[in-house]
């Protein structure tokens, strides 16, 4: 009997150390040096004599990369992602703290849903909780990957792949500072070029089918700003707030994170025509009017570092490579090149780490990557994508500007989801179960068990939630 999606999810997300190194190829090339590309390179270092990462943007220090326009915005590494980082780089969490990640030893993060404070306390941490900016976290991963003796990075712009009749055999790219295209041979190529990946175009150009793409028009608008952390202004450590659609509410998301260098990174976000601007006064006014009091306190009385930075994401999208009947050998895709979600749910970086574990699980079976299409890899990735997509898009389907695409049974699922969310504000078992799913530590099937919904319903009928 084939394992269920939940069982496969548990196997992929295991914290257990990966299997022993096993060389399967001479050279692997990774296109893209963001989290997905770096994690793929770490896995490939156990299976290739040489791994080359080709990255468009020079990556030095902890600054944001030009190719990641959302890099300055709030990013969350979910607990499942931190587990995978510690799995692939033993001691990663402690090392990140030594390098400057904040470790306040606190568990008093505050969660507001529809202006109500969640009463259930956070459990004591079993390890440092990594709350950092994306550039800082990415720099920690990059340093560890490039310390590996068989991994190198080159800077340049990927132009295309080198195909034979049945496989990908290399990469064509223009090195930084050059004008002519260079070809690099590869036994396996990883597309980690992000949501704007051109892989589908390259496949079609060489006579291969395109991966079907699904889109969810979220129309998300972000505005983030850095502030000097000042206890006299606010004692906020981590604050998450969400206004859900319905009941006359305008859906909005906000977050305050205490990040490295004793700073706050504060986000306010809206949808569709609800657009925060770069104007600092408008930003402060929005924080005071629509979000819990600490948002207004920080915006009005904190010292802003730099200005307000905005970002717009039109849609969530996924490319279902697992459905292709024809796929060349020597090729995989990872991270946002496969699926990118509404970033307010923090699934992107964590999904990238789990895709790396999917790659490891496939390579541990010993395939001939030069002749065997990576269908088993993409089947595993589908499990991760489906789980994240279900959590984020079922919530987004309730946005007022999304008027179609609701699947059969959506109203019942939405009713159950709202019931669980309400119960999680006061009931610790429900809160733990819901958090484990949104943190990508468990498959969403964990919320579909009758006992979970019945408990929430009973508490609702008794007036306890």
C-alpha positions in Angstrom: 0.0 0.0 0.0 1.4 3.4 -1.0 2.1 5.8 1.8 -0.3 8.6 2.3 0.7 12.2 1.6 0.9 12.8 5.4 3.3 9.9 5.8 5.4 11.1 2.9 5.4 14.6 4.4 6.7 13.2 7.7 9.5 11.2 6.0 10.6 14.3 4.0 10.5 16.7 7.0 12.4 14.3 9.3 15.1 15.9 11.6 17.2 12.7 11.4 20.6 13.1 9.8 20.8 12.5 6.1 22.2 9.3 4.6 25.9 8.8 3.9 27.5 10.6 0.9 27.3 8.6 -2.3 29.0 10.0 -5.4 26.6 9.6 -8.4 27.9 12.3 -10.9 30.9 14.3 -11.8 29.5 17.8 -11.9 26.2 19.4 -10.9 25.3 23.0 -11.7 22.8 25.0 -9.7 21.2 28.1 -11.3 20.5 30.6 -8.5 22.2 31.2 -5.2 19.2 32.0 -3.0 18.0 29.7 -0.2 16.7 27.0 -2.7 19.9 27.0 -4.7 22.2 26.9 -1.6 20.2 24.1 -0.1 20.3 22.1 -3.3 24.1 22.6 -3.5 24.5 21.3 0.1 22.6 18.1 -0.9 24.5 17.7 -4.1 27.8 18.1 -2.3 27.2 14.6 -1.0 26.6 13.2 -4.5 28.7 15.1 -7.0 32.5 15.4 -7.3 32.0 19.2 -8.1 29.0 21.5 -7.6 28.9 24.9 -9.3 26.4 27.6 -8.3 25.8 30.2 -10.9 24.3 33.4 -9.3 23.3 36.5 -11.1 24.0 39.0 -8.2 27.4 39.3 -6.5 26.7 38.1 -2.9 29.0 39.6 -0.3 28.1 40.3 3.3 24.6 40.4 4.6 23.0 43.0 2.3 20.0 42.3 0.2 20.6 41.1 -3.4 19.2 43.2 -6.3 17.6 40.1 -7.8 15.4 39.6 -4.8 13.2 42.7 -4.7 11.4 41.4 -1.6 14.6 40.7 0.3 14.3 43.7 2.5 10.7 42.7 3.6 9.8 40.6 6.6 10.7 36.9 6.1 9.9 34.1 8.5 11.8 30.9 8.8 9.2 28.5 10.0 10.2 25.9 12.7 10.2 23.1 10.0 12.7 25.1 8.0 14.9 25.6 11.1 14.8 21.9 11.7 16.0 21.3 8.2 18.8 23.8 8.5 20.0 22.1 11.7 19.7 18.8 9.9 21.9 19.8 7.0 24.3 22.0 9.0 24.5 20.5 12.5 24.7 23.3 15.0 23.3 25.9 12.6 21.0 27.6 15.0 23.6 28.1 17.7 26.2 29.2 15.1 23.7 31.8 13.7 23.2 33.2 17.2 27.0 33.4 17.6 27.1 35.3 14.3 24.6 37.9 15.5 21.1 36.4 15.3 19.1 37.7 18.3 18.5 35.3 21.1 16.5 37.0 23.8 15.4 33.7 25.4 11.8 34.8 25.2 8.6 33.0 24.4 6.2 35.9 24.8 5.4 36.4 21.1 2.0 38.0 20.7 -0.6 36.9 18.1 -3.7 39.0 17.3 -6.5 37.7 15.2 -9.2 40.2 14.3 -7.9 42.5 17.1 -8.1 39.7 19.7 -5.0 38.6 21.5 -4.3 34.9 21.6 -4.4 33.7 25.2 -2.5 30.5 24.7 1.2 31.0 25.7 4.0 29.8 23.5 5.8 26.7 24.7 9.4 27.0 26.0 11.9 26.9 23.2 14.1 23.8 22.8 16.7 25.8 20.9 17.4 29.4 19.8 14.5 30.7 17.8 15.9 32.2 14.6 14.3 35.5 13.9 16.4 37.5 11.4 16.3 39.4 8.2 16.4 37.3 5.1 19.8 38.6 3.9 21.4 37.7 7.3 20.0 34.2 7.3 20.9 33.6 3.6 24.5 34.8 4.3 24.8 32.2 7.1 23.7 29.4 4.8 25.8 30.7 1.9 29.0 30.7 4.1 28.4 27.1 5.2 27.8 25.9 1.7 30.8 27.6 0.2 33.0 26.2 3.0 32.3 22.8 1.5 35.4 21.7 -0.4 33.6 20.7 -3.6 31.2 23.7 -4.0 32.1 26.9 -5.8 30.1 29.9 -6.9 30.4 31.9 -10.2 28.6 35.1 -11.0 26.8 35.5 -14.3 23.5 35.4 -16.2 22.0 32.0 -17.2 21.0 32.1 -20.9 19.7 28.6 -21.6 20.4 24.9 -21.1 22.3 22.5 -23.3 20.0 19.7 -24.4 20.5 16.3 -26.1 17.6 14.2 -27.4 16.8 12.8 -24.0 18.6 14.9 -21.4 20.0 18.2 -20.2 23.8 18.1 -20.4 24.9 21.6 -19.4 24.2 25.3 -19.0 24.8 28.3 -21.2 25.6 31.5 -19.3 27.3 34.9 -19.6 29.9 35.4 -16.9 29.9 38.7 -15.0 31.8 41.3 -16.9 31.8 39.2 -20.1 29.7 39.5 -23.3 30.1 36.0 -24.8 28.2 32.9 -23.7 30.1 30.2 -21.9 29.0 26.5 -21.8 29.4 24.4 -18.7 28.9 20.7 -18.8 26.7 19.1 -16.1 25.3 15.7 -15.2 22.5 17.4 -13.3 21.2 21.0 -13.5 19.0 22.5 -10.7 16.8 25.4 -11.6 16.6 27.6 -8.5 16.0 30.9 -10.4 12.9 31.8 -8.5 9.3 32.6 -9.5 10.5 34.3 -12.7 12.3 31.2 -13.9 12.5 30.8 -17.7 12.8 27.0 -17.5 9.4 26.4 -19.1 10.4 28.6 -22.1 13.7 26.7 -22.5 11.9 23.4 -22.3 9.4 24.5 -25.0 12.1 25.9 -27.2 13.8 22.5 -27.3 10.7 20.5 -28.0 9.7 19.5 -24.4 6.3 20.2 -22.8 5.8 23.1 -20.5 4.9 22.3 -16.9 1.3 23.4 -16.2 1.1 26.6 -14.1 -1.6 27.5 -11.6 -2.0 31.1 -10.4 -3.9 32.6 -7.4 -4.4 36.4 -7.9 -3.7 37.5 -4.3 -2.7 41.2 -5.2 -0.7 41.6 -2.0 0.9 44.9 -1.0 3.8 45.1 1.5 5.4 48.0 3.3 8.3 47.3 5.7 10.7 49.5 7.7 13.6 49.0 10.0 13.7 50.7 13.4 16.3 50.9 16.2 15.0 48.6 19.0 14.2 50.7 22.0 12.5 49.3 25.2 11.4 52.8 26.1 9.3 52.9 22.9 7.9 49.3 23.1 8.7 46.0 24.7 7.6 44.2 21.5 9.7 41.1 20.7 7.6 39.3 18.1 4.0 40.4 17.2 1.9 38.9 14.4 -1.6 40.4 13.6 -4.2 39.4 11.1 -7.6 40.7 10.1 -9.4 37.9 8.3 -11.9 38.5 5.5 -15.6 38.6 6.4 -17.8 40.4 8.9 -17.1 43.7 7.3 -13.4 43.5 8.1 -10.7 44.7 5.7 -8.1 41.8 5.4 -4.7 43.0 6.6 -1.5 41.5 8.0 1.1 43.1 10.2 4.3 41.9 11.9 7.0 43.2 14.3 10.2 41.1 14.4 13.2 41.7 16.7 16.1 41.0 14.3 19.9 41.2 14.4 21.8 44.4 15.3 19.2 45.3 17.9 16.5 46.4 15.4 12.9 45.9 14.7 11.7 45.0 11.2 8.0 46.0 11.0 5.6 45.1 8.2 2.1 46.3 7.3 0.3 44.7 4.4 -3.0 44.9 2.6 -4.7 43.5 -0.5 -5.9 44.7 -3.8 -6.5 48.5 -3.6 -5.4 48.7 0.0 -1.9 49.8 -0.7 0.6 51.1 1.9 2.9 53.7 0.4 6.6 54.7 0.9 5.6 57.9 2.7 6.7 57.6 6.3 3.9 59.7 7.7 1.3 57.6 5.9 3.0 54.5 7.1 2.8 55.7 10.7 -0.8 56.7 10.3 -1.7 53.3 8.9 0.2 51.6 11.8 -1.8 53.6 14.4 -5.2 53.3 12.7 -5.3 49.6 11.7 -2.9 47.6 13.9 -2.3 46.9 17.6 -0.8 49.8 19.6 2.8 48.8 19.5 2.8 49.3 15.7 1.8 52.9 16.1 4.2 53.4 19.0 7.2 52.1 17.0 6.2 54.0 13.8 5.6 57.3 15.7 8.4 57.2 18.3 11.0 54.8 17.1 14.0 55.8 15.1 13.6 54.6 11.6 16.7 53.3 9.8 16.4 54.0 6.1 13.0 54.5 4.7 9.8 52.6 4.0 10.2 49.9 1.3 7.2 48.6 -0.6 6.6 45.4 -2.5 3.8 44.0 -4.6 3.1 40.4 -5.4 0.3 39.8 -7.9 -0.2 36.1 -7.4 0.8 32.8 -5.9 1.9 30.3 -8.6 3.0 26.7 -9.0 4.5 24.7 -11.8 3.5 21.1 -11.7 6.5 19.3 -13.2 5.3 16.0 -11.7 2.4 15.9 -14.2 4.6 15.9 -17.3 4.7 12.7 -19.3 8.0 13.7 -20.9 10.8 15.2 -18.9 14.5 15.3 -19.8 17.0 13.6 -17.5 19.6 15.7 -15.8 17.1 18.4 -14.7 15.3 19.3 -11.5 13.7 22.6 -10.2 13.5 23.8 -6.6 12.1 26.6 -4.5 10.1 29.4 -6.0 10.9 28.0 -9.5 8.4 25.3 -8.6 6.0 27.2 -6.4 5.8 30.6 -4.7 3.1 31.3 -2.2 1.5 34.3 -0.5 4.6 35.4 1.5 2.5 36.4 4.6 2.4 32.7 5.5 6.2 32.4 5.6 6.3 29.2 3.5 9.0 30.1 0.9 12.3 29.6 2.6 11.0 26.6 4.6 9.7 25.0 1.4 13.1 25.4 -0.2 14.7 23.5 2.7 12.2 20.7 2.3 12.7 20.6 -1.5 16.4 19.9 -0.7 15.4 17.0 1.5 13.2 15.7 -1.4 16.3 15.9 -3.6 18.3 14.0 -1.0 15.7 11.3 -0.7 15.8 10.7 -4.5 19.6 10.7 -4.8 19.9 8.3 -1.9 18.1 5.7 -4.1 21.2 5.8 -6.4 19.6 6.9 -9.7 21.6 7.4 -12.9 20.8 11.1 -13.2 22.2 11.3 -16.7 19.6 8.9 -18.1 16.7 8.8 -15.6 14.2 11.7 -15.4 13.7 13.1 -11.9 10.0 12.0 -11.7 10.5 10.5 -8.2 11.9 13.8 -7.0 9.1 15.9 -8.4 6.6 13.5 -6.9 8.0 14.2 -3.5 8.1 17.9 -4.1 4.4 17.7 -5.0 3.7 16.6 -1.5 5.4 19.7 0.0 3.8 22.0 -2.6 0.3 20.6 -2.0 0.6 21.0 1.7 1.8 24.6 1.6 -0.7 25.5 -1.2 -3.6 24.1 0.7 -2.8 26.2 3.8 -2.2 29.5 2.0 -4.7 29.4 -0.9 -7.7 28.1 1.1 -7.2 31.2 3.3 -6.7 33.5 0.3 -9.9 32.2 -1.4 -11.8 34.2 1.2 -10.3 37.5 0.0 -13.1 39.7 -1.4 -11.4 40.3 -4.7 -11.2 36.6 -5.4 -14.6 35.7 -6.8 -13.9 32.3 -8.5 -11.8 29.2 -8.1 -13.3 27.9 -4.9 -13.3 24.1 -5.0 -16.2 21.8 -4.1 -16.8 21.8 -0.4 -15.0 25.1 0.1 -17.7 26.5 2.4 -17.5 23.5 4.7 -13.7 23.7 4.8 -13.8 27.4 5.4 -16.3 26.9 8.2 -14.1 24.3 9.8 -11.0 26.4 9.4 -12.6 29.4 11.0 -13.8 27.2 13.9 -10.3 25.9 14.5 -8.8 29.4 14.3 -11.3 30.7 16.9 -10.6 27.8 19.2 -6.9 28.2 18.9 -7.1 31.6 20.6 -7.9 30.0 23.9 -7.5 26.2 23.7 -3.9 25.0 24.0 -4.3 21.5 22.2 -6.1 23.1 19.2 -3.5 25.9 19.1 -0.6 23.4 19.1 -2.2 21.3 16.3 -2.9 24.4 14.2 0.5 25.8 14.8 2.2 22.6 13.8 0.5 22.7 10.4 1.1 26.4 9.7 4.7 25.9 10.8 4.9 23.1 8.2 5.9 20.6 10.9 2.8 18.5 10.1 0.7 17.8 7.0 -2.7 19.6 6.8 -4.3 16.2 7.2 -3.6 16.6 10.9 -6.4 19.2 11.1 -8.9 17.0 9.2 -9.1 14.4 12.0 -12.7 14.3 13.4 -11.5 14.6 16.9 -9.8 17.9 16.2 -12.8 19.6 14.6 -15.3 18.1 17.2 -13.2 19.4 20.1 -13.3 22.9 18.6 -17.0 22.6 17.9 -17.7 21.4 21.5 -15.8 24.3 22.9 -17.7 26.7 20.7 -21.1 25.3 21.7 -20.1 25.6 25.4 -19.1 29.2 24.9 -15.5 28.7 25.9 -14.0 30.1 22.7 
